[in-house]
């Protein structure tokens, strides 16, 4: 069984931290009430924690692919090889109509799990559902998609 773990880019996490500090400083220096400052701080902390602890885990064995995207879907979901209509490995830049990281949706490509990688696994299931995963090592998936 092969396992890959992807996280959001460090730069994105640092920007979220800087945003938290800036929001806190602006809130303290302005005439906001303590309740408003508290609410803005809590929301900023929650966003920061989501960005820091978000990760995509993909496990492959011969017959299925399991994936989990914390915090959005913490339990593993399974895709059986027999349920795949088409699958190919490409560049994550093909998913260009959706900009950003994390859980994304596109009409053309379906649900996308976009994390810090330039490679992507595009899957279309026999049910018509489409899923895109950013992946680290394409060679791990070439056997699975044959």
N, C-alpha and C positions, 0 to 999 in steps of 0.2 A: 504494500500500500504506500502510495506517495502522497505527501502532504505539503501544501503551500500555505503560508500565512502572509497576508498583505495588510499593510496599514496605510493610513492617510499620510501625505507628505509632511515632513517635519516643519517646513515653511508655513504650511496652513495652520498647524498647531501653534507655532510661534505667533503668527498673526492674530489668532484667536486670543492668546494670552495678552498681547499688546492691546487688543480691543477691550478686553476686560479691564485692564489698568486705566486706559483712557476714559472709558465710561465711568469708572469709579471716581477718578479725579475730577471729571466734569461735573458729576453729580454732587460731589462734596463741595466744590467751589461755587456751585450755583445755589439758588434758593429753593431747592427741592426739599420736601419734607423727608424725615428719616424713613418713613414707610416707603416712599418712592425710591429712595436710594437702596433700601433693603430689597425691594422687588427687582430693580434693575440689576443689582449684584447677583441675586439668586439666578435670574435668567441667564446672565453672562456666565456664571459658574456652570450651569447645566450645559450650555452650548460648548464650553471649553472641555468639560468632562466627556461629552459625546465625541468630540473630535479627537481627544487623546486616546480614548479606549475603544474606538471603532476599529474593527478588524474583520477581514474576510479570510475564512479558512476553507480550503478545498482539499478533499481527500479523494483519491482515485484508487480503485482496485480494478481488476479485469472487467467486471460487469456493471459497475455503477460509479457514479460521481456523487459525492455528498458535499454539501456546502452549508456554511453557517456565516451569517453576517451580524456580528454583535454591534450595536444593541437592537437592530431592527428585526432580526429573526435569530434568536440565540440557539434554538434547537436546529439540529441538522435536517436539511431537506435532501431527498435522494432523487437522482435522475438515473433510471435504468438505461443501459445501452440500447435495449430493444425499443425504448420509447423515443429515441432520437431519429428524426426524419433526415436532417442534414446537420453537419457540424464542420466548422473550419476554423483555422487559426489565422488571425490577421493582426493588423495594427489597431491599437485602441484609438488612433486618430480617425479611423473609419466611422467611429461613433461621434463624429464631429458636430452633428446637429444638437448634441447635448454637451454643454460645457460644465465642467466642475467635477467634483469627487463625491463619493458616497453612493447612495442608492438613487438611480436615475431611471427615467422612462422615455422611450422613443417610440413613435408609431411604426417606424421602419424596423428597428432592432429589438423592440420589446423592453423588458426590464434589464437594467444594466447595473452591475456592481463595479463601480469605477474607483479603483484605488491606485496606489503609486507604482505603475508599471506601464510600459509602452506596448505590451503584447496583450491580445485579447482572444478569448475562445467564444465563438459565436455558435449558438445552438438553437435549432428549431425542432420542437417536439412534434410528434405525430398528431397531437391535439391542436396544433397551430400556435401554441405558446412559444415565444422567443425569449431567450435569455443570453446576456453577454457577461462574461467574467473577465476582469483583467487577470493575467497570469504572469508568473515570473519566468518559468522555463517552458517554452513551447514543446520541447522534446518529451516532456512528461505526458503530454496529451496526444501525441501523434498516434500511439498505439490504440488509445481509447477511441478515437474518432474514425478509425478505419472501418 
